[in-house]
Amino acid sequence: MRRAVALAGVVLTGFVLGAVVSVLLMLPGVGALVGAGAVVILFVFLLWPWTVLPVGILGGATVGGIVGGGDVRVYVATHLLLLAAGVVALVVRRWLGVDPKGRRTVADVGMLALVGLTIVAAGYGLAVGNLPTEVLVAGYQIAILPLYFFLATHTLTTTRRLVAAGALYAVVATGLTALSMTQPGRHGGLLTLLAIPPLVWVAGRVQGWRRIVAVSLAGFFAADVLLASYRGIWLAALVTIAVMLVFGGRAVRTGLAATAVAGIVVGGLLALQPGVQERSQEIGTGLQQSAGYRGPESDVGLDVFAQRPVLGAGLGQSTTDVYLADFAFTDVGPVYHAYYVTLLANVGLVGLALVLWPILRSVRAGLAARDSLSVPCAALCCGFLCAALFAAPTDGHWELGLLPALTLLTLPVRDPGPVATAAIPAARRPEEVVWQ
């Protein structure tokens, strides 16, 4: 009865949102379309909460790229607005009593500590005179991790939701990659790399046409990663493969072998396309391209860290009018191209330890599961941890919040045994709570 009332509340909310959309569409200007689109997205998240992350990741990248025209600020704003709509939808569903509580994991306390770190370090940064706008930019680099983590653990609470979200992500990513594969000068690979290891794992566990579909998609995405001409993504991919080979079980190795064959076949077919041929010429350029001012920039951040190694210079720290070799006089900070330099300069060793604590704990748990889906997710996390040595995208290393969550959510559930299970109330048995 209670569930029926809650579902009726969701439907009623949908009618209200539909009426709001109708009113917004009658207003003049672009704002009407933006407002109506936001309400529609909110309604989708209310009905299907597992769509929050696929839509937030892929939709944010697509809409931000089209609207922003390369402006990172527009991309980040679009990204955050979609995630904010997801948070609102979760709050409404919880209020209506539709959703159970989120999944509890061993990294929850660590991710909550990152929220506290952001608040305390922001206050410290403002107290020492750092600009509020710079404090906001630097705070985003840390706060994005727990935001993604808790969105995952509160929306992907069952196996069915995990599978649905993964399928939606793979289908939309395939379409977007197919449209952009032949565009010269396109740097990417992040969104497609995230999908490859889970597909490899699936390919090792299924047979027939399902394996063909899985390895074909994985091979197609692998071609996009190769054509990305972005060394950070290449490094993340190589580390991921190495970790999967070492810690993965039979299913992982079988999937890797099948994907390697599929990658060669798909790559050969794609090589016939003129646009792909033009993009392939950029691979050598990507390998030979100099790091430019990134080294001198990191030196500036490490000097800041050397002066205040324990707590850093506070969120938003910046060094003005610095000459970077072969570049120009410019302001350096609070974000550096090396993510760990960003952390050391802004929040010191304490902040770096707090950021790495929940991530490494998740990786350790995931790699111990051998033949489970948590191994590819943990391997991806290792890959992006290594890539963060050389890259800190201005949209944040959100994957370091998402991947630990996926690693813990895909851990196999231990069977407590018939005696122990019988002693546990039916409503609280692990297999029902986790996988229902």
C-alpha positions, 0 to 999 in steps of 0.5 A: 500500500505504501509503495502504491501511494509513493508511486502515485506521488511520482506520477502526480509529480510528473503531471505537475512538471508537465504543466510547468514545461507547458507554461515555460514553452510559452515564454519568449527566448532561449531561456524557455527551452533551457527551463523546459529541458531542465524540467524534462530531465528532472522528470526523467531522473525522478522516474529512472534514477539510474539514468543520472550518471549516464546522462550527467556524463555523456549529456554534460559532455555533449551539451557543454561542447555544443553550447560552450564552443570549447569554453570549459566554464560552460562545460563544467556548468552544464555538467554540474546542472545535470548532476544537481538535477539528479540530486534534486530527483533523489531527494524528492524520491526519498521524500516520497518513500520510493527509494531505499537508502543508498548502498553503504561501502567501506569508502563512505567515511573517506568520501565524507572526509573529502567534503569536510576537507573542501569546506575547511580548506576553502575557509582557510584559503579565504582567511589567508586572502585567496580570491573567492573565485579561485577558491571555488575553482580549486574546491571543485577539483576535490568536491567533484569526487564525493559528489560522483561517489555518492550519486553512484552509491545512491542511484545504482543500488541494485544489479538491475540498475547497474546493468541498465545504466551500463547499457545506456552508457554503452549505447549512447557512447557508441552513437557519439563516438561514431559521429565524431570518429572521423573528425580530425583534431578531436582529443578524447578517449576518456568516455570510451575508455571507461566502457572498455574494461567492463565490456572485456569482462562481459565478453569473457563470461558470455558466449555466442552473439553476446560475446561478438557484440561485447568485443565489437564495442570494446574494439570500436572504443579501443580504436577511439582511445588510440586515435585520441592522441592524448598521452594521459589517456594512453597511459591510463589504458596501458596501466588498466590492461596491465592491472587486469592481466595481473589481478584478473581471473580467467574471464578477464583474460579471455575477454582481453584476448577476444577484444584484442582480436576484435580491435585488430579487425575493427581497426582495419575496417576503420582505417579505410575511412578517410577521416580516420586516416587523417586522424591516425596521422596525429598519433605520431604528433601526440607522441612527439609533442613536447610537454611545453610549460607543464614542467615549469608550471609544476615547479611553481606549485611544488615551491608553494608546497615546499613552503607549506608542506603539511596543509598547503597554501589553502584552496585557491592559492595562486602565484602571480606574474611568474615567467614560465620557460618558453611560454610567458609571464602568467598567473599560476594556480590554483589548478595545475596540469599535474593533479597531485601538484594541485592537491599538494599546493592547495591542501598539502600532504594532509589533503593528498592523504585524505583524497587517496585514502578512500580511492586506494581502499576501494581499489584494494577491495576490488582487486581482491575479488579476482574474477568479479566485475570489480577488477576491471573497475579497480584497474581503471581506477589505477590507470587514472590514478597514474594518468593524474600524475601528468594531467588535471583536466579543468573539469576535474578528475570526476572519474576518481570519484565514480570508479571507486563507487563502481568498484565497491558496488560490483563486489560479489556478495558473500553467501553467509550460509544457510544457518546464518541466513536463516538467523537474519530477518528476511528484510535484512538479508544481504542478497535481498538488500543488495541485489533486489 
